[in-house]
Amino acid sequence: MPYASTQCARAAWIRSFSGPTKATTNQRHCAHSRHLVNLYEAPTLFYVIVVIAFVTGQSGLLPAILAWAYVALRCAHSYVHLTSNTVRRRFRLFLASLVILVTLWFTVFVGILLTAPAR
């Protein structure tokens, strides 16, 4: 009998993470939940490049400006996502932040290559 109750508990636990239902949550709660998940996906690349820039000494003016521009765009993206949720505006902000992030990666690695000692 303990096995059967464990199986029911597992099924209920899995259902609770399979996605929100109308009976358990409202749409606003679901949007906030999805937004929190999104905040843990793309910014991890930002965290990595900031650490790389700091460790390698590539934390000059241009990387700092790009990093703050990325943070500002992500804040604007969060604001749009949690208020009006206009998909076109949100996508443009995401795309702009992605371009800034790729530019930041490129800037840091070019700086690393230019300051590497010649062999």
N, C-alpha and C positions, 0 to 999 in steps of 0.2 A: 503493500500500500504506500509506503513512503516514496517509491519510485513514481507512482502515478501522480502524487501531489507535486513532486519535483518537476515532472514533465509539464504539468499545468502552469507552474510558476515560470518555467523557462519560456513557454509559449506566450504567457502574458508579458514577460520581460522583453521578448523579441518583438511582439506587437507594439510595445510602447516606443521602440526605436525604429519601427518600420516606416514611420511618417505620421504626421498629425492627422487626426480625424476630427470631423465637425463635432462629434459628441464630447471630445476631451478638451479641445482648445479652440480658440477663435482665430480668425485670420491674422489679426495684428500680432498676436503672440507667435504665430508661425513665421511671419515676416521677420520679427526680431530674432527668432531662433536661427533662421537661415542666414541672417546678416552676421550673427556671431560666428557661425561656421565659416562664412566667407572671409572674415577678418583673420582667420588662422591659416588661410591657404596662400594667397599671393604675398602678403608681407613677409613671409619667412625668407624669400629671396632677398628682400630689402635688408633684413637683419643680417643675413650672411655677408652681403656686400659691404655693409657698414663696418662689420668686424674686420673683414679683409682689408678695407681701406685704412682702418685705424692701425692694424698690426703692421702693414707694409709701409706706413707713412704717406699714404696717398690721400690724406684728409685735408686737402687744400680748399681754396675758395670755390672752385667749380663743383667738386663733389658735394660740398656743403650746401650750395645753392640747389643742386639737383635733388639732394636728399630732402631738403625742406619743401621743395616743390612737390615731390612725391607725397610727403606727409599731408600737405595742404590739399592735394587732389584726392587723396584717400578720405580725408575728413569731409570734403565736398561730396564725394561719392556716398559716404555714410549718411550724410544729411539728406540727400535726394532719396536714397533707398528707404530711409525710415520716415520720410514725410510724404512727398507727392508720389514717389516711386515711378516717375516718368522713365520708361525703359530707354528711350532714345537718348535722353540727357544722361542717364546713368551709364549707358554704354560709352558715350563720348568721354565722360570723366574716367571710366575704367581704361579706355584705350589710351587716353592722354597719360594716365599714371603708368601704364605699361610701357609706353614710349620713353617716358622719363626714367623708368627703372632700367630698361635696356641701355639707354644712353649712360646712365650711371655705371653700369657694369662695364661698358665699353671704355669709358673715361678712366676708370680705376685700372683696368688691365692694360690699357695703352700707357698709362703712367708707370705701371710696374715694369713693362717692357723697356720703356725709355730710361728708367733709372737703374736697370739691371747692369751689373758690371760686365764689361766685355771680356770674352775669354781669349 
